[in-house]
Amino acid sequence: MGLELLTFLGLTLLLEGVVLALFPGGMKRMMAQFEAMTAQQLRVVGLGFAAVAAVGLILLSRFSGDEGIGGMSFAFPQTRAFFAGLF
């Protein structure tokens, strides 16, 4: 589980860095919009993104089968089993 967590954190930082490098102006505009939002609005947006990500992971683990999407196996079988066990 520790390796999975480190891999997840590494991929998150990689994705964030790529988005920032490719769209610096867009990121600045987005941060300005976040600055203008209330704490309650930020909570709703954060929970919305978390819910969409959770449903996506559950569907991926549930319906991708042993071969995964496009013949690629799921990277971490324990993670797949965890999300598949949620339903």
N, C-alpha and C positions, 0 to 999 in steps of 0.2 A: 504494500500500500504506500510506503514511503517513496518508492521509485515512481509510482504513478503520480503522486502529488508533486514531486519535483519536475516531472515531465510536463504536467499540466501548467505549473507556474512558469516554466521555461517557454512553453508554447504561447501562453498568455502574454508574456513580455515581448516575445518575438512579434506576435500579431499587433500589439499596441505600438511597437517601434516602427513596424512597416507602415501602418496607417498614418502615424505621425510624419514619417519621412515622405510618404507619397502625397499627403493632403494637409500640409501645415496650415494653410489658410482656413480650410474647412474645420480643422481642429480648434483653431483660435475662435472662429465664429461659434462653434458648438459650446466651447467653454464660456463664452460671453453669454450665451443663452442659458446655460446652467446657472451662471451667476445671478441672472435675473429671476430664476425660479425660486419659489418658496421651498422650505424643507419638506413640506407635505407633498408637493408636486414631485420633488426629487425622489421621495420614497416610493411614490406610485410608479414612476418611470423605472426605478431600480427593480421593484418587485415584478413589474411587467416583463423586463428583460430576463430576469431570473426564471420566471414562469415559462417563458418561451424556450429558453435554453433547456430547462428541465424536461419539458414535454418533448423537445427535439431529441434529447439524449435517450429518453425512455423509448420513443418510437424507433430510433436507430438501433437500440439494443434489442428491442422486442421483435422487430420485423426484418432485420437484416440477415437473419439466419446465421449458420455457421460460416458461410463464405463471405458474409458482409456485403456491402454495396459494391457492385462492379467486380466481384470476385476477391475483394480485399478482406482479409480476416480482421476482426476487431482487435485492436492493439493490445488491450489488457483484458484477459478473460474474466478476472475477478470483478472488474468494473462492469463489464457486460452482464455478468451474472447478478450483480447488485441491482442495476437498473432494470433488468428483466424481472427480478423478483418483486419490484414495486407494484406490479399488476398481476 
